């Protein structure tokens, strides 16, 4: 059911009142200039004059236009009072590793760095989850809750685009601290499903004050599933040296630990070696987590400006047509 409402309803008494008072003044208070003609009395006696109140009709049209303009100041809107929609009931936090090893790449044919591939696929994932609140946590030598849970997709997309290695000291990988920070963002959530998508390419630092068992226990307590993405080649990867040449460097991913985190929280582990495999892993998670619920949304607003504007324009056109073609020379 659509109802007409005004966003700035408090303005209506003022603008409408002023418009009506102006009309009263013009019609009944303002003194009009009167001209006397010799034949006026004769024409009146013979009933040869124009009986239609031409001036009043034209004034009424102008008054309607002014009243519509006054209403537009109050911003008219159509209000859809009730609407059933199917939406996803999932809260998601993306926990992204921004340690130094994320600048490596794993495929000589596709030299996209791990961090660039992670950003690209995170952007695609966010764009697909239009109805899901998403948060972002970054971790390296410390954990940073970059964005809390939000439906503001432009903000999320811009934030991911701006992620750079060096935003956090990249010399360590406090993976468990990052997960604990992500869990903290989800612990008060009332969503039907809560997940963390963890992306990392390394091994947790030994100086991390939190361990895997603690993270699993916290996730289970708050009903959170952890999906782990272990990115990068095993043993060796590639990097550019100081002369811009490609060189092989050591690479290691703690697959056992990532599987433990996923299995312990009813999630899933994905071993990813190339940007294409990362894309496929995100796509799989997107398909798995599709908890659809039916909900009734209220107060869906649609701007009614065009309706009023077109009606005002119609009144202006009618007045001009009457003046130029019907009552030309009479007013």
N, C-alpha and C positions, 0 to 999 in steps of 0.2 A: 504494500500500500504506500503510495507516494503522497506526502504532505508538503505544503509550501511553508517554509520557515525563513527567518531572517537571521543572519549571523550577527548583525549588530542591531538587534531589535530595539535597544534603548534609544536609538536615533529616530525611530519612526515617529513618535509623538511630536518631535521637534520639526522634522522636515515636512511632514504631512500637515502639521498645524500651521506652519508658516505659509505653505502653498495654499491652503484653504483660506486663511486670512487675507492673502493677497488677492484671491478670487473675489472674496466678499467686498474688499475695498474697490476693486475695479468695477464690479457690477452695481453696487448700491451706494457707495460713499463718494467715490471720485466724481467730480462734476464734469459732465460731458459738454463739449462745444456744440451748440445748436445753431443751425443756419435756417433763415426764413426765406421762402421762395413765394413769389406771387401766386403761382398756380397750385401750390401745395394744398390749399383748402379745397379748391375745385376737384382736384384729383382724389382727395380723401372722400368728398361727398359722393362722387361717382363710383367709389370702391374700385378705382383703377390701379391702386398701389399694390405693392408686393406684400402679401399677408404673412409670408414665411419669415420667422425671426432669423434672418441671415446672420446678423452679427453675433447672436447668441450661439448659433450652431458652430460658427468658426471659433468663437471664444472657447466653447466646450472642448473642441478638438485640441486647441492649444493647452487648455487646462489639463486634459488627460496626459498629454506629452510631458508637461511639467511634473505631474504627479508620478508618472512612471520614472522619470529621472530622479525624483526624490526617493522613490522606493529602491532604486538601484544603489543609492548611497548606503542603504542598510544591508546590501549584499543578499539578495534572495537566493534560496537554495531549495532543491527538492530533497526531501528526507525520506529515504527508504527505511521504514520503521522496523522491518523484520525481513531477514534474508537467510535462508539455509545455505550453508557452504560446506564443502568437504575440504578440510585442511590437514596438514601434517602436524602431528602432535609430538615433535621431536626437538629437544634442545641439544645443540652440538657445540663443542669446543674443539678448535683446531690447534694442536700443540706442535709447533714447528721448531725444529733444531736449526739454530743459526750459529753453530760453532764453525771454526775455521775450515774444517774438512768439507763443508758444504759448498766450497768454491771449486771442488774437483769435478771432473766429468768422467763418464764411464764408457762412452762410445766414440770411437774416432770418426765415425760417419756422422754422428750427431753430437757436436761438441757443446751442447747446452749444459751449463753447470747444474749441479744438483739443486742449488737454491733457486735458480731461474726456473727449472722444471717444476720444483715444488710450488713456486708462486703461480706459475701458469695453470697448473692443475687445481690448485686451491681456488683460483679465480673462477674456473669453470664449475667447480663443485658448488661454490657459493651462489653463482648465478642460477643454478638449477634448483636450489632449495629456497624457493621464493617465499614460502610460508613458515620457515623454520628459523627461530632465533639462533644466531651463531655468535660465538666469542672466539677470540684469538689470543693464544699464549705463546710467547717466544722464550726459548731457553738456550743458554750457553754456560757462561761462568756464573750466571744467576738466572732467575726466572722473572719474566715480565708479563703481567696481564695487560696486553696491548689494548684489547677491546672487550668489554663485558658483553654478555648476551644481548643481542639487539636484532631487530628486524630491518634496521637501516642498511640496506644492501649497498647503496652508493658509498657510505662510510666504510663498510667492510672491504669493498673492492678497492677503494683508494688506499686504505691502510695496507692491504696485501701488496699492492703495486709498489708502495714506498719502502717495503722491507729491504734492508741492506745488511750485509755482513759487516759487523762493527757497530751496529746499534747497541749491541751488548758485547762485553769483552768475550772474544771468540775462543779463548785459550782452554776452556774446559767444557764438559758436557754434563751439566747437572740435570740429567733426564728425569730422575725421580722427583726432584723439586719442581720441575716443570709440570709433571703430571699432578702432583699434589696441588699446585696452583690452579690447574684446570679443574680438578675435583672441587676445590673450594668455590669456583664459579658456578658449579652445578649443584652443590649440595642442598640449596634452598629451592631448587626448581621443583615445580609441581607437574611438569610435563609427563606424559605417559611413558616416554622413552627418553633416555639421556645417554649420549655417547661422547667419547673423546676419540678423535682421529690423531694419533701420534705419528709424526714423521721424523725419522732420525737416520743418520748414516754412520753412527759410531758406537762406541762403548761407553757406558756411564762412568763418569769420573769417580775415582775412589774416595774423593773428599766430599761426596754428596752426603749430606746429613740424613737423608731418607733412603730406605731400601725398598726392594721390589715387594716384599711381603707386606710392608706397611701400606704401600700404594694399593695393592690388591685388596687388603682388608678395608681401606677407606672406600674404594670403589664399590665393593660389595655392600657395605653399610648403606650407601646412598643410592644403590640400584643403578650404577653407571657401568656401561660396557666400554671397553677400550679396544679400538682397532689399531693395530700397529703396522706401520709401513717401514720396513727396513730397506733403505735405498742404497744403491752402490754395488760395485763389483766386489767380490771377495778377493782378498790378498793384495790386488793391485788396482790402481785407478790412474787417471791422467791429470796433469796440471801443466800450466805454463811456467817455465823458469824465468829468471830475470832478463833473459834475452828474447823472450817470446817463443821459445821452442817448446814442443810438447815433451814432457818427461813422465816416466812412470814413477808412482809414489805408493807407499804402503796404504792399504785400505782394509778396515776390519769392521764387521757389524756383529753385534752380540745377538745372533738369531735365537739362541736358547732362551735368553732373558725376555726377548720380545714375544716369543711364543708363550712363555709363562704368564706374562701380563695379559695377553689376549685370552688364553684358555681360562685363566683364573677369574676373569670378569665376563665370561660368555661372549667375548668378542671374537676377532679373527686376526690372524697374522698374515701379512703379504710380504713376500721377498721380492724386491723390485731391483732390477739390474739396469734398466734403461728408461728414458723418459716415456717411451711408448708403454712399457709395462706399468709405470706409475699412473699413466692415464687410465689404463684398464683397471687398476686396483681401485682408484677413486670411483670409476663407473660402477664397479661391483658393489662397493659400499653404498653408493647412491641407490642402487636397486634393492639391496637388502633392507635398508632402513626406510621403509615406506609405510609407516604406521599411519593410516588415514582415519580420521575421525570426522563425524558430522557435528557441526555446531551451528548455532543460530547467532548471527551477527546483527547488531542493532546500530542505528544511526549511520547509515551509509549516505553520505552527502553527494549531491550532484549540482553543480552550479546552474542556476536558472537565468543567468544574465542574458543569454541570447534570446530567450522567450520574450522578456520584457523589451529588449532593444528592438527586436523585429516589430513588436506591436506599436512601439513609439514611432518607428519609421513609417509604419502603415498609416498612422494618424497624420503625420506630416504630409505624406503623399496625398491623402484624401483632401486635406485642407488646401494644398496647392492646386489640386485639380479643380476643386470647387471655385476657388478664386479666379483661376485662369480661363476656365471653360464654361462653367455654369452660371456663376454670378459675376462675371467680369463687368467692371464698371459700376457695380452696385455697392461695393465696399472699398 
